[in-house]
Amino acid sequence: MKWKVFEHSHSQVINAGKIIKSDNASFQDTIDAMNIIDSWRAAHAYPLHVIYVHLKRMAETYQNTIVAERFKRLDSIISKLKREPHMNLWTMQDLGGCRVVVPKLNQVHEIADKYRSSRIRHIYKDEDDYILSPRTSGYRSYHLVYQYCSERKDTYNRNMLIEIQLRTRLQHLWATAVETMGLYTKQALKAGQGELNAQRFFALISSLFAIEEGTTTVPYTSNNPYELINELNELNNSYHYLDILTAIRMVTVHADENKNNKDGYYVLTLNYETRSLTLQSYAKNEIDEAMTTYSNIEKTRTETGIDAVLVSVSSFSVLKMAYPNYFSDIGGFVEKVRHYIS
């Protein structure tokens, strides 16, 4: 299998990030910087896959567990660089990420503990417990960050950081619903930006999910489920958020599952205007072709009104469960919230 090897220097990566942050960069400098960012992200494919395989093997002892790997979208990289003044492209922790979704809360911490204590050479860098301390947006998940380290593949020992996201099914339902709403309304709700009422709507639901799981509620929301439900009802009656999510789900055209049920890489492309989804699949040894397709789509994304993601999972059915926001299969979330309201 051919894996991308990064061909630029440490200083070139840092400078590319600075150019993207700048409002005065020339068009050509911006294009060159984007190409370096794309190359730096693509070089994370091998480290990401190594950690993904380890996590997948570890999670096999748990039933109904989802494990997937994904690359951070280019627009998300740019947004993060511009949004966070001290953000450095060389030290960005989530260019490559593994997602583990488990049924129960205790399994999140069990897998995290097992991974930390396993015989890995990767260097522990950081962790964030957004379950114990949720973000004000309502985001809840447990993050571990490791720097890839290998004795056999020294070319990848270049501060390549991989983020591991561990979350429960409820936390996953919430996160994908937020991203779905953000995609279709073109608001960065996931980053705590956009319409204030919509942000509040999702924060209230996250607190209800937290109460159900027996964990910390979201800052600036009530700890009383009845107060949360009353406020949630008022917002939904005024702005019909559940109806919007239901409509989004209904109008999306799903890809043909039977033709793509295999282990490999998938490029998902979502068209905002037509509410349609297209899917391109690649075998495990076609990572280079998948990255090229993904990069070409991203470079025209703002012009054609589309969004795309490149992921790797063991089958198409797992892909749908791991990334329901791209299939708008958010019926579980809507059903759950309607149950609270009723």
N, C-alpha and C positions, 0 to 999 in steps of 0.2 A: 504494500500500500504506500502511496506517495503522500507524505505529510509536508505541509508548508513549512519552510525554514525562513525565519526572519532575516532580511538582508540589509537592515539599516542599523544605525548606532543608537545608543542610549540618548545622546544629545539630540539626534534627529527626531526621536519620538517626543521628547519634551518640547522641542521647538514646534513640532506639528500641532501639539495641543495649544501652545501659545498663539499660533497663527489663527486657529479656529476661534479662540476667545476674542481675538482682536476685531475691532470694527473697521480698521483701516487697511487690512490686508488686501493685496491685489487679487484679481480673479485667478491668475496663474498660481500664485502662492497658495491660495486656498485649495485649488485642485491638487497641487502637489502634496499638501498636508493631508487631504482626504485619502490620497493613495497610500501614504505612509500609515495612516490610521487603519485602513483596510488591511494592509499587509501585517501590521502588528496584531490585529485581532485574529486574522487567519492563522497566524503562527501558534495561537493558543489551542488549535484543534487537537494536537497530539496530547499535550498535558491534560486537557479537558477530558479526552476520551479515556485516558488511563485512570483518572479519578472516578469517572462515570462507571467504568467496568468494576472497580473495587466496590463502589456503593451498591451497584446492582446485585453483585454477589452477596453482599452483606444483607441486603433487604429481602433476599429470597426466603428467609426464615419467617417473614411476616406476610400474612395474607392480605390481598387487596391493596398492595402497595404499588405506587407508580414511581418510576425513576426515569428521568429524561435529562438530556443535555441540550444546551442552547447557547447561541452567541448573541451578545448584546446588539440590538439594532443600531445602525449608524446614526439615525436621528436621535436616539436616546443617548448615545455617546456625546454627540455635539451638545445636546440640551444640558447634560450633566456638567460638561466642561464650562458652559456659559453660566449655568445657574449657581455653581459653587466656585467662588473666587479662588480658593486655594487648591482646587482639584488639579492633579497632575496626571497626565495621560499614562506616564510610565508606572504610576502606582495605583491606577484605577483597578478596583478589586473585582469587578464583575464583567469584564470583557467576555469571559467564558464562565458559564454557570451550570451547576447540576441542581435539579429540583427533585426532591423526594417528598411524596405525599403519602401519609399514613392515616389509617382510620382513627387512631386514638392518640390523645395528647401525650401519654406517658411514653409512647413509641418514638416520638420526636426526640426526647432526651435520651432514650436508650440507644438509638442509632447514633446520635451525636457522641455519646460517651464511648460507644464501641469504635467509632471511627478515630476518635482522639487517641484511644489506647491501642489501636491496631499497629501492626508492624509496617509503618509507612515511613519513607524517607523525606516526604514533603515537609516543609517548614511551616509550623503553625504561626499565623500572623495576627489574626483578630477574630472576634466573635461578637455578635449582637443578638441579644434576646429580646426581640420585639413582641414576644408573647408576654413576658413579665413586664415589659415597658413598651406598650404599643405606641406607634407613631400617632400624632394628632389626626392624621388622615384616616386612621383606623387600621392601617396595615399591621398585620400580626404574622410573624414567622420567626424562625430561629436560623441565624446565619453563622456559618463558619468560613473563614478565609485561609487558604493554604497557598504557599509558594511552591510551585512544582520543583522537585529535586530528584535527579536520577544519576546513577553512576554510568549507565549505558548510553543515555541520550544527553550528553553534555551540552549539545547545541540548544537545548530548551531550558537550560539552567540560567535564565536571564530575567529573573524577577517576574516570571509569568504567574500571575495570581488567579486562582480559581475560587469562585464563591459557591458554597454549598447552601442551598435553601432547604430547610426542613419545615414542613407544615402539615397540619391536619386537613382532613377533607373539608371541614367547615371553613377554615382559614383559606383554603384553596378556592372554594366556591365564592367567597367574598372577593378575593384578589382578582379572579378572572371576570367577575361581574363588573368590577370597577374598570378594568382594562377594556372590556367590551364597550361600556358606556363612553369611556374616553376616546376609543377609536372612532365610534360613529358620530360623536358630538364634537370631535376634534378639540377636546380639552385634556389637559395633563392632570386628570384627577388622581392618577396613581402617584404623582409627585406632590400632591397636596395643592394643586393649582386648578383654576377653572371656577365655574359658578359656585358660589358659597352655599346655596341651598342644596345643590347636588352633593357637595363635599359633606355637608351635615347629614344628609340622608344616609350615606354610606358609613359615616362614623357611628351613627346610632345603631345601624344593623351590626356593625362589628362589635359594639358593646353587648348587644343581645347574644351574639355568638360566644363572646367571652364569658358571659354569665352562664351560659349553657355548659361551657367547658370548665367552669370553676376557676377562671383566671382573671387577671386585671382588666378592668374596663378602659376604654379610650379616654385620654385626658379631656376635660371640659364636657363630659357627658355624665348623665346620672348613673348611679349604681342600682337604681330602682327600675326593674323591668317594665312596670306599668307606666312609669313616667316616660321611659324610652319609647314604648309602643304608642302612647298618646301623641308624642311629638312626631314620631315616624308617620303616624296616620295623617296628621295635619299636613305634613310635607307631601305625602303621596297624593292626598286629595287635591292639593293645590297644583302640583306639577306632574302628576301621573307617571312617575318614574318606573313603576312596575309595568305599566302598559307599554312604555317605550321599550323596555328590555324584552318584553314578550313579543312586540312587533319586530324587533331586530332579529330575534330568534326565528320567527316565522318566515321572514323574507330572504334569509340567507340560503344560497344554493350550495348544497353539500357535495363534496367530491365523491366519486364512486369508490366505496370501501373495498369491494371485492378485487379490484385491480391493483391495489396498493398495500395489501396486507403482508408486509415483509419487514425484515430488520434492515435498517439503513438510515440514510439522511433524507429529509423532506424539506422542500422549500414551499412554504404556504404564502400565497399572495391574495390579499383581501382588497377588493375594490369597493371604496366607500359609496360611490354613486349608484352602481348597479347592484350593490349588496350581494356580490358573487365571490365565490372562493375558488381559486384554481390551485392545483397541487402538482408538484413535480417531485418524483422520487428517484433516489440514487442508491446504488449498492454501497456497502461499507468501503469498498476500495475505490470509490469515485468521489471522495471528499474534495479533491481539487476541482472537479467539474461542478460540484454542488456549490462550492464557495464562489466560483466564477459567476454562476447563474445568479446567486444571491447578491453579489456585489453589483452586477449590472442592473438588477431590478432596483436596488436601493438608490443608485445614482439617478434614476429617472422617477423616483417615488414622488417627489414634490410636484413634478410636472404632470403626472398621470393620475394623481389622487388615489394612490394605493399604499398599502402597508405590507411588509413582508417579514418573515422570520425563517431562520434556518435552524432545524432541530434534528436530533438523532434519538430514536427510540427503537424498541424491539419489535414493534408492530404498529399498524395503522390504528388499531383499536386503542392501544396505549397512547398513541399520539392524540387522539380525540379527547381522552381523559386528562392528559397532561396539559393540553392547550385548548380548552373548550372555548376560550374567547375568540379564537380564529374560526370556529365552527358555529359560534353563537349558540352552543348547546348549553344554555344557562338556565334550563328549566328547573333544575334542582334548587338553584338560588331563589328564583321567583316563587316557587312553591313553598319554600321554607319561610320566606318573608310574609307571604300571604297567610300562612298558618299563624304566624305571630299576630298579625293584624286582626285576624278573625277570632 
